[in-house]
Amino acid sequence: MIKLGSILTITAVLLTGCTMIPQYTRPEAPIPAAWPSGPAYKETPATQGGPVAADLQWREFFADERLQRIIDTALKNNRDLRLAALNVERARALYRIQRAELFPIVATDFTATKQHARISGGTGLVTLQEYGASLGISSWEVDFFGRIRSLSKRALEEYFATEQARRSAQILLISEVASAYLTLAADRENLKLAQSTLESQQAGFNLIRRRFEVGLAPELDLRQAQTRVDAARVDVARYTELAAKTENALNLLAGSTVPADLLPQALSVVRPLPDVSPGISSEVLLRRPDILQSENLLKAANANIGAARAAFFPRISLTSAIGSASGDLSGLFKAGSFVWNYAPQVVLPIFDARTWGGLQATKVEREIAVAQYEMAIQVAFREVADALARRGTMGDQMEAQQSLVDASAKTYRLSTLRYEKGIDIYLNVLDAQRSLYTAQQGLIAIRLVKLANQVRLYAVLGGGGDASAPH
């Protein structure tokens, strides 16, 4: 008979014993230690000493209160993020199931049998009855060689991987909400610009028409002015459609209809975003949730090798019970009714080709996980490098575009004055107005690209996730 204290002692020894899991060593990152340098990667004092994205909470990065409220709504209602959270809960439950196999399942059993039979040598049928009550362990695998602990380690790392996947989904959701918010602001600002241009074009057309009616302007000027009015009407309709579609996309990301008072009216009124620092080394990428997820999956594949190795060794299971038995229900718990049983079982794999194939498969799975981990790091490095290249050139683009807007505005004013004095044709006025309109649209587009790239850089550096996620 095995005592309860002995079972607990054996259990404690087994839970702290060794396994056949290979020692894990993090693969070397297949990327340069330093970020790219060159004409496209200009640094500023603000970015050199700026905060690290992973340490900057999203509420600190997105200071616009309306945007904060929309992000809050998305974090509560977005279905993709909800699925990611449910996957975490499922992985946690599966880990608990796998972990529970380390412990014996203690169950109680009550039996009562009654049969009418003929006893050998007897002259008739007799009634036989038996009652029993027991407390015991059924088919508990004693984990001498760490098979169950290896599987438990794999389940734990898979649980951690799903948690990192949830963090990645949150970062992606926050960045997409912010990008949609900024795009909607740009669309509405372009719409206002198109409406303003349409009003000025209509006013110019009305003026030319009156001049044409009194014979002071040729018909060519009238038709040229009409083409600009129609072009502006097309732009008004186009930006009205774009703004509606972007608002629909924002509602989908938020998981519900965003109130009108939270929607931006123009890009120029959106609060600026702070610059974040990529750090002095690309090692900061190892904190990205998707890379941590790949590493957790690599550790899970490594732990699976331990389970495959343990399959070559005997599997020992134990069934044991203590209780009482009696032919009479009233005597079930009286003295002398105590019974016990103890049935160990050892299964020794002498020849099973599947174990060798299983071990080889787990080793290949680990190599696949290594390649996926290295690929995740390379992709992350490229994403950050691209964002840094865009950030390094945005200052020059913004300055040049603003200068172009100023020059186009002066050209338009001078062309208008020359036409009103009769020393220039109206076509030059239309060309100057079209150039100014295009330059203003370009300035809005560049401001949007600059803000969107700041959001992108914050996301690809790991900003926007939970700081307390497991590692």
N, C-alpha and C positions, 0 to 999 in steps of 0.2 A: 504494500500500500504506500502511496506517496502522499505525504502530508501537505497541507495548504502552505505552510511556511516554506517547505522545500520547493514547491512550485513557484512561489514568489522569488525565492533566491535564484532559481534557475532563470526565471524571466529577467531579473535584473542583470544577471551575467550576460545573457544573450543580447539584451538591448544595448549594452555597452561594449560588446565584442567587436571584432574586426570584420571587415567585409573584403571582397575580392575586387572592389572598384579600383581601377587604375588611378594613380595619383594625378589630380587635375593640374594642368599648367596652362595659364591663359596664353593663347597664340599671340605672336608678335603682330602688331598692327601693320598691315601692308601699305602704309601711307607715310609721307614725309613727316618729320616731327614738327616742322615749322609750316606756317601758312604760306601760300604763294606770294611772291613779290614781283614788282614791276610797275610800269606806268599805270596800269588799271587798278592797282591796289594801293590807293593813297590813304594814309593814316592821318587822323587829326588828333589834337590833344584830348578832345572829348572822348573819342573812341578808344584811345590808348588806355585811359584810366577809367573807362566806363564800367558799369556793373556787368558781371557775368550773367548770361541769360538764364541759366539753370537756377541761379540764386535770386532772380527777380520775379516776384509773384506777378501773375497776369494783371491783377488790379493796379499794381504799381506801374506796369508798362502801359496799359490802356487807361489813361487818366480821364477820358471822356465818360462822363457819368451815364449818358444815354447808351453808349456802347457797352458799358459795364452791365447795365440792366438787361440788355439783349443777350449778352454772353451768359449771364446768370440763368435766364430763361432757357437758353439752349442746353446748358449743362443739366438742367432738370428734365427737359422734355425731349431732347433729341433721341430718336429711336436707335441710331447706330451706337451711340454711347451707352444707351441702356442695354443693348445686346452685349457689348463688351463687358459691362458690369456683371451681367448674368453669367457670362462665360467664366468670370472670376469666381463667382459663387459655386458654379458647377465644378470647377477645378479644385476648389477648396474641399468640397464634399468628397470628390474622388480620392483626394489625398488622405482624408480622414478614414475612408474605407480601407485604403491600402495600408495605412499605418495600423489600423485595428487588427490586421492579421498577425501582428507580432504578439498579441496578447491572447491567452486562452479564452475561449468562450465557455463560461460557467453557466450551466443550465440545470434546472430541476426537472425530475421526471416522475410522474405518478402512473402506475399501471394496475390494472385489475383484470384478471382472466378467469374464466369459468367455462369448463367443458364437461361433456357427458361422454365417458369412454369406458372401454372394457379393459380391465387390468389383467395382465398375463397370469394365468393360474386361478383367476377368480371365476365365480359362477354367474355373474351378472354385470350390469352396467352400474358404474358409480359416478358421482359428480365430484370433479376436482376443481378447486378454486385456489387462486394465489393473488396476494396483494403486495405491492412493492412501492417504495418511495426512495429516490436517490438524488444525489447532487454530484455532478461530475463534469468532466471535460470530454468533448467529443472531437476526435481527429485534429488535435492541435499540432501543427507542424513546428517542431523545435528547430529554430533557425541557427544551427551550428555554423553554417558556412555563408551566412549573410545574404541568401537569395531574397528573402522578404525585405530585409533592410535595404538592399540595392533597389528593389522595386519601389520601396517607400521613398527613397532618395530621388528616384526619377520622378515620381508623382509630385514631390515637393517642388522640384525645379520646374516642372510643367505648370504648377500653380503660380510660381513666381513669374513665369513667362506670360501667363494670361494677365497677371496684374500689370506687367510692363506694357502689354498690348493695350490694356485699358488706358494707361497713361498716354501712350502714343495716340490713341483715338481722341483723347481729350485735347491734346496739343493740336492735332489736326482740326478738330472741331472749332476750337477757339480761333485759330488762324483763318479758317474759312469764313467764320462769322465776321471777323474783322475785315477781311478782304471784301466780302460782299457789302458790308456797311460802307467801306470807302468807295467801292465801285458805284454804289447807289448815289453817294454824295457827288461823285464826278458826273454821273449821268444827269442828275438834277441840275448841276451847275452848267453842263453843256446845253441842257434844255433851256435854261434861263438865257444863256448866251444866244442860242438860236432864236428864241422869241424876241429878244432885244434886237438882234440883227434883222429879223423879219419886220419889226416895227420901223426901223430906220430905212430899210429897203423900200417898204411900202410908202413911207413919207417921201423918199426920193422919187419913187415912181409917180406919185401924185403930182409932185412938182414938175417933173418932166412932161407929164401928160398935159398940164395946164400950159406949159411953154409950147408944147406941140400944137395945142388947140389954137393958140394965137399966132402960130407961125414962127416962134422964136427957137424951136428945136426941131431937128429932123426926126423922121420916123425911126431911123436906126437907133437913136438914143432911147426912144420910147421902148423899142423891142428889147434892147440890151438891158434896160432897167427891169423890164418884166421878167427876163430870164433869172435875174438875181432874186427877185421876189419869189418865183416858183422854187428856186433852189433852196431858199430859206424855209419855205413851207415844207419841203421834203425833209429837211433836217429836223424841224419841229416834230413832225410825225415820227421820224425815226428815233429820236431821243425820248419821245413819250413812250414808245414801245419798249426801248431798252430799259428805261427806268421801271416800267411795270414788271418786266421779266426779272430784273435784279431784285426787286422787292419780293417777288414770288420765291426766288431762290433763298432770300434771307428768311422768309417765313418758314420754308422747309427746314432750314438749318436750325431755326429756333424751336421747331416743333409745334408752333402755334402762330397765330397772326400777331405780328408786332404792332403795338399801338402806334397810331400816326404821330403822336407827340414825341416818340422816341426815334423817328426816322430823321436822318440828316437832310438839310435843305441845300447845302453846298459844301464842296470840299474845302473851301477857304475858311469855313467856320469850325472845322474839326480840329480838336486840340492836337498839337504836335506830339510825336512819339519820341521817347528818349533813345539815344544811341546806345547800343550794347556792345560789349567787347568780346571778341572771340578768344581772348586769352593769348598768351605768348606761345602756346603749344597746342597742337592738334589733339593732344591727349584728352582735352575737354570733351571730345566726341564720345568717349567711353561712358559718359554719364547720360547719353541719349537713351530714352526708353526702348527704342527699337533695337539698339545695339545691345542693351542689357537683356532684352528679350531673346535675341539670338544667342547670347552667352548662356542664358539659363537653359535654352534648348540644347546647347552643346554639353552642358553639365548633365542634363538628363540623359543624353545619348551615352555619355561617359559612364554614368551609373548603370545603365542598361547592360553594359559589358560585364559588370560585376555579377548581375543576375545570370547572364549567359554562362559565365565561368562556374558559378555555383551549381549549375545544372549537371556538371560532370561528377558531382559528389553525391553521396547518399542523402536521401530525404527521409528524415526521421519524424514520425508522428506519434502522438500519444493519445490514448483514450483511457480514461480512468473515472471511477465513480465510487461513492460511498453511500450507504443508505441502510434500509431495513426491508426484510421480506417476511411474509407470514401467510399461512394458509387461511388465516381468519382475520378479518378486518379489525376486530377488537384487539388482536395481539400484534398489530403492525409495529407499534412503538414500545413493546415490552422488552424486558431483558432477554437476551439470547436471539434476537431477530436481526442483529447487525450483520451486514454483508458488505463486501467490497470487491472491486475488480480492477485489474491493471493490465492494459493490452498495448504495449509498444509495437510499432511497425517500422521496419527499415526497408526502403526501396533503393536498391543499388543498380544504377544503370551500367550494365556490362558492355553492351554494344547498342548504340542508338545514333545513327548517322545524322539525325536531326540536330543533335546537340552541337556537332561541329559546324553544320551549316548555320545554326542560330548564332553561334559565336562569331563566325565570319560576317554574318549580316549586321550584327551590332557594331562591329569594327568599321564596316563600310558606312553605316549610318553616322558614326562619329566623324568620319572624314567628310561626309556630306555636310554635317553641321558646322565643321570647321570652315569649309568653303563658303557656306552661307553667312557665317559670322564675319569672315574677311570681306565678303562682298558688301555686307551691310556697312562696314566701316568705310570702304572705298566710295560707296554711293553717298554716304553722309559727308565725306570730305569734299566730294565734287559739289554737293549742294551748298555747303558753306562757302567754298571758293567762288562759285558763281555769284552768290549773294554779295560777297565782299568785292568782287570785280564790278558789279553794278553799283554798289555803294560808292566805290572809289571814283566812278565817272559821273555820278549824278550831279555833283556840285557844278562841274563844267557845263553839263547839259542845261541845268537850270539857269545858270548865269547867261549862257548864250541865247536860250529861248526867251528870257526876259528882255534881253537887249533887242532881240528880233521883234518882240511885241512893241517895245517903245519906238523902234525905228519905223515899224509899219504904221503905228498910230500917227506919227509925224508926217509920214508920206501921205496918208489919207487926208489929213487936214490941209496940207499944202495943195494936193490935187483938187480938193473941193474948192479952195480959194481961187485957184487958177481957172477952174471951170466957171465959177461964178463971175469972174472978171472977163471971161470970154477969150482967154489966151490958151486954153487947153480943151481937148475933146472929152466927152463924158466917159468914153471907154477907159481912159486912164483913172478916172474916179472909181469906176467899178473894179478895175484891177487892184487898185490900192485897198479898196474896202474888202475884196476877197482875200487879199494877202493878210490883212489885219485879222480877219475872222479865222483864217487858217492858223495864224500864229497864236491867237488866243486859245483855240482848241488844242494846239500843241502844248501850250503851257499847262493847261488843265491835265493833259495826258501825262506829262512829265511829273507833275506834282503827285498824281495818282501812283505812278510807277515808283517814285521815291518812297511814299508811305507804305505801299504794298511790299516793297523790298525790305523795309524795316521790319514789317510783320514777318516776312519770310525768314529773315536772318534770325529774329528772335525764336521762331519755331524750329529751324534746323539746328540751332545751338541747344535745343532741349528746353526752351522756356515755355511755361504754361502747364507743366505737369505738377503732380503732387510731390512735395518735398519729402514726405514720409513713406514713400513706397518702399517695399522690401528689395534687398539686393541679394 
